């Protein structure tokens, strides 16, 4: 009928990077955009994955690092051990032949083993700061400007990540050099002991395939995974009333990030990487 014809478009961002954008249903997208525009900023919220969604997949021809793999523990033996886990589990994460339920179990295994190695190695916040300073990590072009615009318009941004909250906070500090009133992070949050060493993680582990189970957290005032970073606390209950969503992700599991919301209109953007 042509009604549901996918549309491909070459888009140039900031005059430098060129992206191929595929729109599954252009008519529907136009309708959603109009509905969101009509309802205005008071009805909108943005929910975004972090690694390779807000951050660049490629940086000057090198693979950008994730919040996990930028981390250098004091004892390098632990970095080797975590890398071995990555080499084994990462291909499974993106293996289309593994059914999702089986894959979710494998992801739990991976996350638990990695978290255990971080604790066993006695990670310090100092190591996090040094690791971020040396990391190959950068926000995509336009992310800072987008956050600024959304802050100006009073639109909340939820960064929903299966990575590490403390590292994401440090990346924001070091790479953006400012905090945003409207940005909150829901991710695996560390607890340090009195000697400043990692002791445990707060709450239930968030991995790439169980974000849907944590989607309600965004509206829970004092949930384990959320630090009331920038005084967005007052607005938490109203997040559920923001029924228009711009969802940004790079993983099938990211679609579950808005499951806690009874949304009216959702525009989902998926970032896909091909070649180098
Ligand atoms: P995301 O939710 O922000 O995309 O973060 C999850 C990514 O972290 C996922 O793609 C796998 C990656 N990861 C590592 O690189 N090393 C690890 O040890 C673990 C557990 C995950």
Boltz pocket constraint, residues with backbone or C-beta under 6 A from the ligand:
constraints:
  - pocket:
      binder: B
      contacts: [[A, 49], [A, 50], [A, 51], [A, 52], [A, 66], [A, 67], [A, 68], [A, 69], [A, 82], [A, 85], [A, 86], [A, 93], [A, 110], [A, 111], [A, 114], [A, 160], [A, 161], [A, 162], [A, 163], [A, 208], [A, 251]]
      max_distance: 6.0
